[in-house]
Amino acid sequence: MLAEKVEAQEDFNQALHGGSKYFQGCFFARPSIVAGGAIAASKLNILNLISEVHRPDLVHAHVENIINRSSTPFSSSGIRA
């Protein structure tokens, strides 16, 4: 069983005595902000393509548009939409 929102020693002890074997919460590690940068346009296009092809209401024209506006290798490798 997983104990969530374990934020203090008391929470941990209570969850442990309650039978939990897995624990999650700020008591173990405080959240931290991860610095990030901008996503390269080529990687963003790949992410957009992956997102689009996994849609249940897939529209082939949208996939074609993503491929056509991309500067990544899949647009010049002979793959046609």
C-alpha positions as CSV (number, residue, x, y, z in Angstrom):
1,M,0.0,0.0,0.0
2,L,1.2,3.5,-0.8
3,A,1.0,6.4,1.7
4,E,0.8,9.7,-0.1
5,K,1.3,13.3,1.3
6,V,3.7,12.1,4.0
7,E,4.9,15.5,5.2
8,A,6.2,14.9,8.7
9,Q,7.6,12.2,11.0
10,E,4.2,11.7,12.5
11,D,2.6,11.1,9.1
12,F,5.4,8.5,8.3
13,N,4.9,6.7,11.6
14,Q,1.2,6.6,11.2
15,A,1.4,5.2,7.7
16,L,4.1,2.7,8.7
17,H,2.0,1.4,11.6
18,G,-1.0,1.3,9.3
19,G,0.7,-1.2,7.0
20,S,2.0,1.0,4.2
21,K,5.2,-0.2,2.5
22,Y,5.6,2.6,0.1
23,F,5.7,6.3,0.9
24,Q,5.6,9.6,-1.0
25,G,5.7,13.1,0.2
26,C,7.7,16.2,1.2
27,F,9.0,14.4,4.3
28,F,11.4,12.5,2.1
29,A,12.3,15.2,-0.5
30,R,11.1,18.8,-0.9
31,P,10.0,19.7,-4.4
32,S,12.5,21.9,-6.3
33,I,12.2,24.0,-9.3
34,V,14.1,22.6,-12.2
35,A,15.6,25.3,-14.5
36,G,14.9,24.6,-18.1
37,G,15.5,26.2,-21.4
38,A,13.5,26.6,-24.6
39,I,12.8,23.5,-26.6
40,A,14.4,23.5,-30.0
41,A,12.0,23.9,-32.8
42,S,12.9,20.5,-34.3
43,K,12.2,18.7,-31.0
44,L,9.0,20.7,-30.5
45,N,7.8,19.5,-34.0
46,I,8.6,15.9,-33.1
47,L,6.6,16.3,-29.8
48,N,3.7,17.8,-31.7
49,L,3.8,14.9,-34.2
50,I,3.8,12.3,-31.5
51,S,1.0,14.1,-29.7
52,E,-1.1,14.4,-32.9
53,V,-0.7,10.7,-34.0
54,H,-1.9,9.6,-30.6
55,R,-5.2,11.5,-30.8
56,P,-8.3,9.3,-31.0
57,D,-9.7,11.7,-33.6
58,L,-6.6,11.7,-35.8
59,V,-6.8,14.1,-38.7
60,H,-4.2,13.1,-41.4
61,A,-4.1,16.7,-42.7
62,H,-2.8,17.9,-39.3
63,V,-0.1,15.3,-39.3
64,E,0.9,16.3,-42.9
65,N,1.1,20.0,-41.8
66,I,3.4,19.2,-38.9
67,I,5.7,17.1,-41.2
68,N,5.7,19.8,-43.9
69,R,6.6,22.6,-41.6
70,S,9.4,20.6,-39.9
71,S,13.1,21.0,-40.6
72,T,13.9,17.6,-38.9
73,P,15.2,14.6,-40.9
74,F,11.8,13.0,-41.2
75,S,10.7,15.7,-43.6
76,S,13.5,15.1,-46.1
77,S,13.9,11.4,-45.7
78,G,11.4,10.5,-48.3
79,I,8.5,10.1,-45.9
80,R,5.5,11.5,-47.5
81,A,2.3,12.4,-45.7
